Amino acid sequence: MTGREGTRRWTRSAALTLLTALGVASAQGGGLPDAAGCARLVPPQATPMTPAFAAAVRATVGAYAARAGALTARMTTGRLDAATFREITALAAETDAYLGRLLPVTGWPADPALRAGITAGFFGDPALRSCVGQAALGTAATPQERWRAATLVDSALNEVGAGQRYGTLLLRRASRLTPLPIEDEAGVDARRAAVGLPPLAQTLAEMNATPRPQPTPAGLKRPVVLNEVCRRFTSVRALNTPLTPGQVTALEERAAVLVEQDQASRSGQSGARSVTDVDAESTIWLKEVLRQRGWPSTNRSNPDLAFSAWLLAQHADARPAVQKCVLDLMTQQSSTPEEATNLAYLTDRVRLANGQPQVYGTQVSFDDVQGKASPALLADPAHVNERRAGVGLEPIEEYLKQFERPRP
């Protein structure tokens, strides 16, 4: 039984870490093309185009770049919801198809404006993204162009499970940015220098020099009631005392570390601890937060901390009493569309653990023979999409397609 809660957060790398590269996760696995393979996908020498054809290409590429820019702006001013993610995925597939036909014929364009439009788009295929990035590095003339090209290469490597080459993919841990894993970290500055990028430490120091401002939480609309399900974990005082900016920052920094190791263990990263050990540590932290601070909902802290705390609670299956308490508090304190979506996931998780049918169908079972997924024990299936729409989830049919895999 599983859900998409982990992937929902980390697919949002498009906005948090991989947004820098505007990379969109694809189903493609395996390695990336070598130099000869890239020369076939994106020949380094441009083929002359007729004026009419060049104008048509510029218009199409410009339209893709504009759509990508609009989606990027939407993500950077809010959370990545299911509808936006579907738009990103569809745009990436459309862009891949177009450029996959165009570039092997035309080669890497000589027109700087056309090159900029191509690198500004979304890519779903890591092979195409990597080859475009390498071609763009060969012609980049400004710091922005070099950074953009390097992030395309790094995001493709990251997607296929390899360390990044240039250290352009950054993860925000509360108030600070840190790089995702880097291949041969000792040699990263030499590789950066070779493509005209400054030393990594210099870049990080500049980006972290100005602390990210902490938004003022909206505050609770009504007092949180201490119900019986939570009495062993928290108090009326902890639930209703406003959190200070320093407390929020400290919680956010610790939660970011726990979420990072949560995702590393669940994705099977080399050297990651066991899921059991990671979940146990996360649950201890959750219990301490509940005891001292109550539930850090968005209206008491910020969206990132609220998300991280929910994700860790979602995975606290070994302590169902903690999950039930968090469910009760989220039900009282939810104030944003994202929290409504997260509440739906936790609702289903808790109900199934108690032998009750789930409401939204977020937890699924696999048929390994057919390679299909289906909701585990779903109440009133005929109206599930109405309930899902009410909490910002896509139709169940689209959701289940994300789990499909080829039959053995």
Disulfide bonds with the S-S distance in Angstrom:
Cys38-Cys131 2.05
Cys230-Cys325 2.08
